[in-house]
Structures are given as C-alpha cells and as structure tokens.
Amino acid sequence: MEVQRIMLRIDYLEFWATKHCNLNCKGCSSCSPIQEEWYLNSETIKKDLNRLKTLQIMIDNINILGGEPLLHPHIDNLFCIVKQAFPNCNLGLLTNGLLLRNMGNDFWKSCVKNKVTLKITCFPVFSGQDIEAIVHLLEQRGVKYHLTRKVRFNKILMENNPSKIDEIIKACGCNHAYNLYNGYVSRCTVPMITEKFNSKFGTQLITEGKLNIYDATAEKILDFLSKPNNSCLNCSAHPQKVVWEKSEKNPSKEDWLIG
C-alpha cells in the first residue's frame, strides 16, 4: 500500500534585498528611515532557500522587498538564486519604481528569464506622466508588472497592547506574509524589526517571534508559522490610517507607534 506524504507548503514568503531606501516613507513597515545601508548577501539567501528546499517545503509565491530592492547592486542575481531553488514559484519584486529607468540590460534580461513580476507601488511623488513612462518602459521590455497607487499607510505598532491576540489576528493586514531573514523565519516583518526599533527609540516592543530554520524540522517550521505568538502583541487590533508622507530627517517613534 502506497503511503501518501503530507504536502509541506508555504503559500507566500518574502525577504529583504535591502533595508535602506531612496524614498523613506514615514511609518515604513521595514523601518527604512532608521535603517543603515544594508545589502543582502547572495550566499546567505542562497543558503537559506536551499535549506527550505532540502526540507522539502514547497513555496508558491516569493517576493523580494526593501527598503528599495533596486538599490541592490546584484538584484538580477537574486532572481536567479530564487529560481534555482524554487523554479516553479511566482517571483515578484516590490519596488517604488523610482530607479526603473536607470536599470541596465542585465536587470531586464533577468526579469524576463526568471519570469519576475514587478509590483510597483506608485506613491504621490509620481505624476501621471511618470507612471505612463514607466508603463511604456515595462511593456517595451516585455516584463510582467502590477501597479498599485498608495496614498495612505497603516500605523499598527503599540507598546503595552491591551488587545487580545484573536482580535489582533482578525485585524491583521499581513497575516501569513512570512518573512525570511538571516536563517530565521517569522509570521511577518514585525519580529524582524523590533530589536532595531527598541535600540533606536528605547521602546519595549516584544522581540520574540523568530524561528531558526537550521534548528527545526519542516513540520516545526510550518507549525510555528501557522500559529500566533507573543510578537503579535506588538500590533494593535485597531490600526490607524495615516496619510502618506516622506519621513523627516530625524524620525520619531510616533511615526510608527499608536498611542
């Protein structure tokens, strides 16, 4: 009798190519306005993705984030690394698009070869003409794309949160947007930025919520990602909509914190 193996699958995984940004939005979920210049090491992400592959975890969708990922000098190589590990995944790049017209031929060829979808967030800094020029460029290059206009951000972080986890999960806008960073996975980006935030502002956000993928089985990883944990208490059950604007030279913790 043939024994069927339980399918081990992650629907969506994301990782940072850079943490710093050329736009620096107030309240950025990656905390780019307070991040130092940082570029993902190609060997690190290759090792991490191959670890998940070795564990026989399938990944349907992978997005590369920033900061602004187009700042990475070898972004075209990162596409190849992802596709070598997970050739059948849907690969996306989340970008503000400001640097697209500066990208060289190697970038565009890699986008086409690796079937990358450029997911461009059009902030108010874009004029209608800017968007038209970008669309023309993308269609000329034969690259898949998706445009989103964004004029508001969600302010979600909260110290000493009175909300219950089930209320937080119900309101969560990034539930199951699993993050991979430096050998660890988390349910979203928040557990990956709390130490930096606390160090910068002297806050007491919860720093739990990460799991070392080299110390865990595939089943343990998926079980960990599927369940809320204490890091969820960093987020309010009542996120606040705020008008998008660029960060000041000296960001304040109030750019992110509610209350």
C-alpha positions in Angstrom: 0.0 0.0 0.0 1.4 3.4 -1.0 1.7 5.9 1.8 0.9 9.5 0.8 3.3 12.1 2.1 1.7 15.2 3.6 2.4 18.2 1.4 4.6 20.8 3.1 3.8 24.1 1.6 4.2 27.8 2.2 1.9 30.0 0.1 3.9 33.2 0.4 7.4 34.1 1.6 9.2 37.4 1.4 12.8 38.6 2.1 14.6 41.9 2.1 17.2 42.7 -0.6 17.9 46.0 1.1 16.6 47.6 4.3 17.5 51.2 3.4 15.5 53.1 0.8 15.7 56.0 -1.6 12.2 57.3 -0.6 11.9 56.6 3.2 8.2 56.7 3.8 7.0 57.7 7.3 5.9 54.6 9.1 7.5 52.2 6.7 6.9 48.6 7.7 10.6 47.8 7.2 11.6 50.8 9.3 13.7 52.0 6.4 14.1 55.6 7.7 16.0 54.3 10.7 18.0 51.5 8.9 21.6 51.7 8.0 22.7 51.0 4.4 22.5 47.2 4.1 22.5 44.8 1.2 21.5 41.1 1.3 24.4 38.8 0.9 23.7 36.5 -2.1 25.3 33.5 -0.4 23.2 33.9 2.7 19.8 33.9 0.9 21.0 31.0 -1.3 21.9 29.0 1.8 18.6 29.8 3.5 16.4 29.0 0.4 18.3 25.8 -0.1 17.7 24.8 3.5 13.9 25.2 2.9 14.3 23.2 -0.3 16.2 20.4 1.5 13.4 20.2 4.0 11.1 19.6 1.0 9.0 22.7 1.7 7.2 23.9 -1.4 6.9 27.7 -1.8 4.2 29.0 -4.2 5.0 32.8 -4.1 8.2 34.6 -3.2 8.5 38.4 -3.1 11.7 40.4 -2.8 11.3 43.5 -0.7 13.1 46.6 0.5 13.8 49.2 1.6 14.2 49.7 -2.1 15.4 46.4 -3.7 16.5 48.2 -6.9 19.4 49.7 -4.8 20.9 46.2 -4.5 23.8 46.0 -7.0 23.2 42.4 -7.8 19.4 42.2 -7.8 19.4 40.4 -11.1 21.5 37.6 -9.5 19.0 37.3 -6.6 16.3 36.5 -9.1 18.4 33.6 -10.4 19.1 32.3 -6.9 15.4 32.2 -6.1 14.5 30.4 -9.3 17.4 27.9 -8.9 15.9 26.9 -5.5 12.2 27.1 -6.4 11.9 27.2 -10.2 8.1 26.9 -10.1 7.4 29.8 -7.7 5.8 33.0 -8.7 8.5 35.6 -8.2 7.8 39.2 -7.5 9.8 42.3 -6.8 8.2 45.0 -4.7 9.6 48.4 -5.6 8.7 52.1 -5.6 9.8 52.2 -9.2 11.9 55.4 -9.0 15.0 53.6 -10.2 13.5 51.5 -13.0 14.6 53.9 -15.8 18.2 53.6 -14.6 18.3 49.8 -14.7 20.7 48.1 -17.1 20.2 45.3 -19.6 21.3 42.6 -17.2 18.4 43.5 -14.9 15.8 43.4 -17.7 17.1 40.2 -19.1 17.0 38.6 -15.7 13.4 39.8 -15.2 12.3 38.1 -18.4 14.4 34.9 -17.9 13.1 34.4 -14.4 9.5 35.5 -15.1 9.6 38.2 -12.4 6.6 40.3 -11.9 7.5 43.9 -10.9 5.0 45.1 -8.3 5.3 48.8 -8.3 3.8 51.0 -5.6 3.1 54.4 -7.1 3.4 56.9 -4.2 2.3 60.6 -4.5 5.7 61.5 -5.7 4.7 60.1 -9.1 3.0 62.3 -11.7 0.7 60.8 -14.3 3.4 61.3 -16.9 5.9 59.4 -14.7 3.5 56.4 -14.5 2.9 56.5 -18.2 6.7 56.5 -18.9 7.2 53.5 -16.6 4.4 51.5 -18.1 5.8 52.2 -21.6 9.3 51.0 -20.4 7.9 47.8 -18.9 5.9 46.9 -22.0 8.8 47.7 -24.2 11.0 45.4 -22.1 8.3 42.6 -22.1 8.2 42.4 -18.3 5.2 41.5 -16.3 4.0 44.2 -13.9 1.4 45.3 -11.4 0.8 48.9 -10.4 -0.7 50.0 -7.1 -1.4 53.6 -6.0 -0.7 54.2 -2.4 -1.7 57.4 -0.5 -2.1 56.0 3.0 -0.2 53.8 5.4 -1.3 51.7 8.3 0.1 52.6 11.7 0.0 49.4 13.7 2.6 49.2 16.4 1.7 49.6 20.0 3.5 49.2 23.4 1.6 47.6 26.3 -1.1 46.5 23.9 -4.5 45.9 25.6 -5.9 43.9 22.7 -6.3 40.2 22.6 -4.4 38.1 20.1 -7.6 36.9 18.4 -8.7 40.5 17.9 -5.3 41.4 16.5 -5.2 38.5 14.1 -8.7 39.4 12.8 -7.5 43.0 12.1 -4.1 41.9 10.7 -3.3 43.0 7.2 -0.1 41.0 6.8 -1.1 37.6 8.3 0.7 34.7 6.5 3.1 37.1 4.8 6.0 35.0 6.1 9.4 36.7 6.3 12.9 35.0 5.8 15.9 36.8 7.2 19.4 35.6 8.0 18.4 32.0 8.8 15.2 32.8 10.6 11.5 32.9 9.7 8.7 34.9 11.2 5.0 35.3 10.5 5.6 38.9 9.2 8.3 41.6 9.2 7.5 42.9 12.7 9.6 40.4 14.7 12.5 41.2 12.4 12.5 44.9 13.1 11.7 45.1 16.9 15.3 45.0 18.1 16.3 47.8 15.8 13.3 49.8 16.8 13.9 49.3 20.6 17.5 50.2 20.2 16.7 53.4 18.3 13.9 54.7 20.4 14.2 52.9 23.8 10.9 51.2 23.4 9.9 47.8 24.8 8.4 46.0 21.8 8.4 42.3 22.2 11.4 40.7 20.4 10.1 37.2 20.2 8.6 35.6 17.1 11.5 34.2 15.1 12.5 30.6 14.4 15.9 29.3 13.3 15.3 27.2 10.2 18.5 25.3 10.8 17.3 24.0 14.2 13.9 23.0 13.1 12.2 20.3 11.0 9.9 21.3 8.2 6.9 20.3 10.3 8.1 22.5 13.2 8.6 25.5 10.8 5.1 25.3 9.3 3.5 24.7 12.7 5.4 27.8 14.1 4.3 30.0 11.2 0.7 28.8 11.3 0.1 30.0 14.9 0.0 33.4 16.5 2.7 34.1 19.1 3.6 36.9 21.6 5.1 39.1 18.8 1.5 39.6 17.6 1.0 41.7 20.7 3.2 44.4 19.1 0.3 45.2 16.8 -2.9 47.0 17.6 -6.3 45.4 16.8 -7.3 48.9 15.7 -4.7 50.1 13.1 -4.8 53.7 12.2 -4.9 55.0 8.6 -2.4 57.9 8.1 -1.7 60.0 5.0 1.5 59.0 3.2 4.4 61.4 3.5 8.2 61.2 3.4 10.0 60.8 6.7 11.7 63.7 8.4 15.5 63.7 8.7 15.1 62.6 12.3 12.2 60.1 12.5 10.2 59.9 15.7 8.8 56.7 17.2 5.4 58.2 16.9 5.7 57.7 13.1 5.1 54.0 13.8 3.5 53.8 17.3 -0.1 54.2 18.2 -0.8 56.0 21.4 
